[in-house]
Amino acid sequence: MAAAPTAPVETLCDTAGTRCRNRTPSRMLRVLHVLPSFHSGGMERLVTRLICAEPTALQDEGTTASLAHGLCVLHDGDKQLLDACRPHAPILMLERPSRDYLAWLHLRRVINAFQPHVVEALSTGVWLDAVLATRGLRRPRLVLSFHGRADLDPLSSIRLRLNTWCVRRADAVVTVSRESAQRIVHEWDAPPLHMHTIPNGLDLGHYRPAVDRDEQQHLRHVLGLPTESPLALCVANLVPIKALDVLLHAWRQVRMMHRSAQLVLAGDGPLRDELQRQAIALGCDSSVRFLGARRDVELLMRAADVFVLSSSYEGCSIAIQEAMASGLPVVATHAGGNNELVAFGQTGWLVPPDRPDQLAERLQLMLADQWMRQRMGRAARELAVRRFGLDRCAREYASLYASLTYPGCPAADRLPATEVLPCAG
């Protein structure tokens, strides 16, 4: 559901600028996040968490600088997500048409009124608008963020040239995985020294394991799920890049060994009807539950036995991070940045994309061995606590913004070292 603007852009921007300036305790570093739309994907959930997080203070030679966020959405957004951000940041909904070649002019008006120190363009869909809108302006530093791909279709030669042109004009390019950073340097000729890798973060108190079997069974009862059946959970938008057709083919094989097992799909999208028809055609529809988009994913995680993801590509899967923080072992594809999250053989298993036979084999083994699930689940939670905290993520973003704005303030490490995880080969 789109949220309509309640006032002209100038009025909204004046209000936004006043709100930020009135909060200034010493120096206020204003960051304007720009997105094409604001729906329930992983990128939008991360931005919401960063905006709603506790204020981050940065020390620069004895002077404190605090962050103030603003959010500008070019097209439309999910009302519930936007309402979560509203108490913490001014929100500017431009509601431009999807193919509006002058959207950058409207964005420039927002920038001139809001006067951010940093403009962060999230998604390649707004990179060009952000580059054009900030060109020739003295103050805002431009950060381009890459969180993953919407599909695997080859980019046109024009889009390749535009992406290359944009990354060369940014002050910094942020990716959520090393794999993505290397891809951008190689394919779009991004300057390596401008690259920063900041993995996604989440609230580790919100996503936690079930205390015991009693809590798990109680949650299943409340959620309307079978209390005794082995339960595999997948949280994903129902779009082609998630390869859920592969998961359904794998699940048909899983059911041959585990007759009572249930697969729960939380998420919605344009493929829902097609996937439901596929489940019927495969004869596994009685064991597959399509729940649609959910606001209680953390409860579903605690109720499940194993998490599964069949994507053809992931940047840094927030769903995998949430599952690991919830103490779930993971069976996923070796795609994109997944091998930077899952420690193969320790917190879960990775299989090649588009291999339902291997996905089914690993799911069968996981569902058959409760001790292994518990061992991997504990290891997953421990790794998540070490690496996936929202505080860590927010500090790294704040440090990057400050390093671009205030000379002498330390930057987030470029391509920072992370734990070396055992991989699938």
C-alpha positions in Angstrom: 0.0 0.0 0.0 1.5 3.3 -1.1 1.8 6.2 1.3 0.7 9.5 -0.3 2.5 12.7 0.5 0.5 15.0 2.7 2.2 18.2 1.6 4.2 19.6 -1.3 7.9 18.5 -1.5 9.0 22.0 -0.3 6.9 21.8 2.8 8.0 18.3 3.6 11.6 19.2 3.1 11.4 22.3 5.2 9.9 20.2 8.0 12.6 17.6 7.5 15.4 20.0 7.7 14.0 21.8 10.7 13.5 18.4 12.6 17.1 17.5 11.9 18.6 20.9 12.8 16.6 21.1 16.0 18.1 17.8 17.2 21.7 19.1 16.9 23.5 18.6 20.2 26.9 19.6 18.7 27.3 18.5 15.1 24.5 16.7 13.3 25.5 14.5 10.3 22.4 14.3 8.1 22.1 11.2 5.9 19.4 11.0 3.1 18.6 7.5 2.1 17.2 7.3 -1.4 15.3 4.2 -2.7 13.1 3.5 -5.7 10.4 1.9 -3.6 10.0 0.8 0.0 8.4 -2.6 0.3 9.2 -5.7 2.5 12.5 -6.8 0.9 15.7 -7.4 2.8 17.2 -4.0 1.8 14.2 -2.1 3.0 14.2 -4.1 6.3 17.9 -3.2 6.8 17.2 0.5 6.2 14.3 0.4 8.6 16.5 -1.1 11.3 19.3 1.4 10.8 16.9 4.3 11.0 15.1 3.0 14.1 18.4 2.0 15.8 19.7 3.8 18.8 21.5 7.0 17.8 25.1 6.5 16.9 27.6 9.1 18.3 30.9 9.5 16.6 34.0 11.0 18.2 36.2 13.3 16.0 39.0 15.0 17.8 36.9 15.6 20.9 33.8 16.7 19.1 30.7 14.6 19.0 28.7 14.1 15.8 25.4 12.4 15.8 23.5 10.9 12.8 20.1 12.2 11.7 18.4 10.1 9.0 16.0 11.2 6.2 14.2 8.8 3.8 13.3 9.7 0.2 11.3 7.2 -1.9 10.9 7.9 -5.5 7.8 5.7 -6.2 5.7 3.9 -3.6 6.1 2.1 -0.3 4.6 -0.3 2.3 2.6 1.7 4.8 3.6 -0.4 7.8 7.3 -0.2 7.1 7.1 3.5 6.5 5.1 4.0 9.7 7.9 2.2 11.6 10.4 4.8 10.3 8.2 7.8 10.7 9.0 8.6 14.4 12.7 8.4 13.7 13.1 10.2 10.3 11.3 12.5 8.0 9.9 10.6 5.0 9.6 12.2 1.6 7.4 10.2 -0.9 7.8 11.6 -4.4 5.4 9.1 -6.1 7.1 9.6 -9.5 6.1 7.3 -12.4 8.4 4.3 -12.8 9.9 5.6 -16.0 10.3 9.3 -15.0 13.5 10.5 -16.6 13.2 13.8 -14.7 13.0 12.2 -11.3 16.5 13.4 -10.5 15.3 17.0 -10.7 12.7 16.3 -8.0 15.4 14.5 -5.9 17.6 17.5 -6.3 14.9 19.8 -4.8 14.7 17.4 -1.8 18.5 17.5 -1.4 18.6 21.3 -1.6 15.9 21.6 1.1 17.1 18.8 3.3 20.8 19.7 3.0 22.2 16.3 3.8 25.9 15.7 4.4 25.6 12.3 2.7 23.2 11.0 0.1 23.0 7.2 0.0 21.4 5.7 -3.1 20.3 2.2 -2.3 19.6 0.0 -5.4 21.0 0.5 -8.9 17.5 1.7 -9.8 18.3 5.1 -8.2 22.0 5.4 -8.8 21.7 7.5 -11.9 19.1 9.8 -10.3 21.4 10.3 -7.3 24.5 11.0 -9.4 22.6 13.6 -11.5 20.9 15.1 -8.5 24.1 15.7 -6.6 26.3 16.7 -9.5 27.7 20.2 -9.1 26.6 20.4 -5.5 29.4 21.1 -3.0 28.4 19.4 0.2 26.7 16.0 -0.1 29.0 13.1 -0.4 27.5 10.4 -2.6 27.4 6.7 -1.4 26.0 4.1 -3.8 24.9 0.8 -2.2 24.5 -2.5 -3.8 22.4 -5.1 -2.0 21.9 -7.7 -4.7 20.1 -8.4 -7.9 16.4 -8.5 -8.7 17.0 -11.1 -11.5 19.7 -12.9 -13.4 18.9 -11.4 -16.8 22.1 -10.0 -18.5 22.4 -6.2 -18.2 22.1 -4.3 -21.4 25.1 -2.6 -22.8 23.5 0.8 -21.9 22.9 -0.3 -18.3 26.5 -1.6 -18.0 27.8 1.7 -19.2 25.5 3.7 -16.9 26.5 1.6 -13.8 30.2 2.1 -14.7 29.7 5.8 -15.1 27.9 6.0 -11.8 30.4 4.1 -9.6 33.2 6.2 -10.9 31.4 9.4 -9.7 30.6 8.1 -6.2 32.6 9.0 -3.1 32.0 5.4 -1.9 30.4 2.2 -3.0 29.0 -0.1 -0.3 28.2 -3.8 -0.8 26.9 -6.3 1.6 29.3 -9.1 0.7 32.8 -9.5 -0.6 31.4 -11.4 -3.6 29.3 -8.4 -4.6 32.3 -6.0 -4.2 34.5 -8.2 -6.4 31.8 -8.4 -9.0 31.3 -4.6 -9.1 35.1 -4.0 -9.4 35.4 -6.6 -12.1 32.2 -5.9 -14.2 31.7 -2.2 -13.6 35.3 -1.1 -13.2 34.7 0.5 -9.8 37.8 2.0 -8.1 38.9 -0.6 -5.5 39.7 2.1 -2.9 36.1 3.4 -3.0 34.7 -0.1 -2.1 33.4 -0.9 1.3 31.8 -4.1 2.4 29.4 -3.9 5.3 27.3 -7.1 5.9 23.7 -6.6 7.0 22.9 -6.5 10.7 19.8 -7.4 12.8 18.5 -7.2 16.3 19.8 -10.3 18.0 17.3 -10.0 20.9 14.4 -9.9 18.5 15.7 -13.0 16.5 16.5 -15.6 19.1 16.1 -19.4 19.5 13.1 -20.9 21.2 13.9 -21.5 24.9 12.8 -25.1 24.7 10.6 -27.6 23.0 7.6 -26.4 24.9 7.9 -22.9 23.6 8.4 -24.2 20.1 5.2 -26.3 20.3 3.3 -23.4 21.9 4.3 -21.1 19.0 3.3 -23.7 16.5 -0.1 -24.0 18.1 -0.6 -20.2 18.1 0.6 -20.0 14.5 -1.7 -22.8 13.3 1.2 -25.1 12.4 1.4 -28.9 13.2 3.0 -29.4 16.6 4.7 -32.7 16.0 5.7 -32.7 12.3 9.3 -31.8 11.2 9.0 -28.3 9.8 11.2 -26.6 7.2 10.8 -22.9 6.8 11.6 -20.7 3.8 11.3 -16.9 4.0 11.5 -15.3 0.5 9.6 -13.1 -1.9 7.9 -15.3 -4.5 9.9 -14.0 -7.5 12.0 -15.9 -10.1 15.4 -15.3 -8.6 14.4 -17.2 -5.4 14.1 -20.3 -7.5 11.2 -21.7 -5.4 10.2 -24.0 -8.2 13.5 -25.8 -7.5 12.6 -26.0 -3.8 9.2 -27.6 -4.6 10.8 -30.2 -6.8 13.3 -30.9 -4.0 10.4 -31.1 -1.5 8.6 -33.8 -3.5 11.8 -35.9 -3.0 12.0 -35.0 0.7 8.4 -36.2 1.3 9.3 -39.7 0.0 11.5 -40.2 3.1 9.7 -37.8 5.6 6.0 -38.3 5.1 4.9 -36.0 7.9 7.3 -33.2 7.1 5.9 -29.7 6.4 7.3 -26.9 4.2 6.3 -23.4 5.2 6.8 -20.6 2.7 6.5 -17.1 4.2 6.5 -14.4 1.6 4.4 -13.1 -1.3 4.9 -12.1 -4.9 3.8 -12.5 -8.5 4.6 -16.2 -8.7 2.3 -17.3 -5.9 -0.5 -18.7 -8.0 2.0 -20.5 -10.3 3.9 -22.0 -7.4 0.7 -23.2 -5.8 -0.3 -24.9 -9.1 3.1 -26.5 -9.3 2.8 -27.9 -5.8 -0.5 -29.5 -6.8 1.0 -30.9 -10.0 3.9 -32.4 -8.0 1.5 -34.0 -5.5 3.0 -32.3 -2.5 0.5 -29.5 -2.0 -0.8 -31.1 1.2 2.6 -30.6 2.8 3.3 -27.1 1.6 1.9 -24.0 3.3 1.9 -20.6 1.5 1.5 -18.1 4.3 1.9 -14.9 2.3 3.8 -11.9 3.6 4.2 -12.0 7.4 5.0 -9.6 10.2 5.9 -12.3 12.6 8.9 -13.9 10.9 10.8 -14.1 14.2 8.0 -16.4 15.6 8.0 -18.6 12.5 11.8 -19.0 12.9 11.5 -20.1 16.5 8.8 -22.6 15.5 10.8 -24.2 12.7 13.4 -27.1 12.7 15.4 -26.1 9.7 15.7 -23.1 7.3 16.0 -23.6 3.6 16.7 -21.1 0.7 17.0 -22.1 -2.9 17.9 -18.7 -4.5 19.8 -18.4 -7.7 21.6 -15.4 -6.3 21.8 -13.5 -2.9 23.9 -10.5 -1.9 23.8 -11.0 1.8 20.6 -12.9 2.7 18.9 -11.2 5.7 16.6 -14.3 5.9 19.6 -16.6 6.4 21.0 -14.2 9.0 17.7 -14.1 10.8 17.5 -17.9 10.7 21.0 -18.4 12.1 20.3 -15.8 14.9 17.2 -17.9 15.7 19.3 -21.0 16.2 18.2 -22.7 12.9 20.6 -24.9 10.8 20.5 -23.7 7.2 20.3 -25.6 3.9 20.9 -23.1 1.1 22.4 -22.6 -2.3 26.1 -21.8 -2.9 25.1 -18.5 -4.6 26.4 -15.0 -4.2 27.3 -14.2 -0.7 25.7 -17.2 1.0 29.1 -18.8 1.6 30.1 -15.7 3.6 27.3 -16.5 6.1 27.0 -20.2 6.3 29.9 -22.2 7.7 29.7 -25.4 5.6 29.3 -28.5 7.8 29.1 -26.3 11.0 26.1 -24.1 10.8 24.5 -25.7 7.7 25.1 -26.9 4.2 25.3 -25.3 0.8 24.4 -26.9 -2.5 24.8 -25.7 -6.1 21.9 -23.6 -7.4 19.3 -25.4 -9.6 20.1 -28.8 -8.2 16.8 -30.1 -6.5 18.4 -33.5 -6.0 21.2 -32.2 -3.9 18.9 -29.8 -2.0 16.6 -32.7 -1.3 19.4 -34.9 -0.1 20.7 -32.3 2.4 17.2 -31.5 3.7 16.5 -35.2 4.2 19.7 -35.7 6.2 18.9 -32.6 8.3 15.3 -33.6 9.1 16.4 -37.2 10.0 19.0 -36.1 12.6 17.8 -34.1 15.5 21.2 -34.1 17.3 22.8 -32.6 14.2 20.1 -29.9 13.8 20.7 -28.9 17.4 24.4 -28.9 17.1 24.4 -26.8 13.9 21.7 -24.5 15.3 23.8 -23.7 18.4 26.8 -23.0 16.2 24.6 -20.8 13.9 23.4 -18.7 16.9 27.0 -18.3 18.2 28.3 -17.2 14.8 25.3 -14.8 14.4 26.0 -13.2 17.8 29.7 -12.6 16.8 29.0 -11.3 13.3 25.5 -10.1 12.6 24.6 -7.6 15.3 22.9 -4.4 14.3 25.2 -2.4 16.5 28.2 -3.5 14.5 26.4 -2.7 11.2 25.2 0.7 12.4 28.7 1.6 13.6 30.3 0.7 10.3 27.8 2.8 8.3 28.2 5.7 10.7 32.0 5.5 10.5 31.9 5.6 6.8 29.5 8.6 6.6 31.7 10.4 9.1 34.9 9.6 7.2 33.4 11.1 4.1 32.2 14.2 5.9 34.7 15.1 8.6 38.4 14.7 7.8 40.3 12.6 10.3 37.3 10.5 11.4 38.1 6.8 10.9 36.4 5.0 8.1 34.9 1.6 8.0 37.5 -0.8 6.8 37.7 -1.2 3.0 36.7 -4.8 2.3 37.1 -5.6 6.0 38.5 -8.9 7.1 35.8 -11.4 8.3 36.0 -14.8 9.7 37.1 -17.4 7.1 34.3 -19.9 6.9 34.7 -23.4 5.7 33.2 -23.6 2.2 31.6 -26.2 0.1 34.5 -26.7 -2.1 
